[in-house]
């Protein structure tokens, strides 16, 4: 499989690595009003495993105004991919928790 061009390797130690999510394969449970705990658990473990949870909990230091322009640009690109994957990062996460957490 080494010659397979669709295969990619994620290097979590590379600060320039941009990680994309494939919702269809990595998040098989689609969010509905009845399954927030299951959906949240899947997303939480995926983001933790990819070291992306910090984009949702405001602990990502590169977001700070003191970071270099290149670092902030990288942070913004990764955040936008997460935004696309879950339709909004921190704001949506908080809204979804408020909306669905009481149902669990």
C-alpha positions, 0 to 999 in steps of 0.5 A: 500500500505504500504506493497508494496515492490516497493514503496519507500519514498524519504527523502530530509532531509537525507544527505545520501539519494540517489535519482534515476530517472525513465525517463519513468515515471518522464520525459515522454517527450523524447528530440528531436530537436523540443521539448527542451523547454518542455523537459527542463521544465520537467527536471528542475521542477523535479530536483528542486522538488527533490533538485537535480538542484544544481548538474547541476548549480555547487552550490552543496557545497559537491563537494568542495575539503574540503568536507570529503571523505564520503560526496564526495563519496555520491555526486559522487554517486548521480551525476552519477545517474543524469549523467545516467538519462540525459546522463551527468550532468553539461556539457550536460546541458550546451551543450543542452542549447546551442544547443536547447535554440536558437530554443525556 
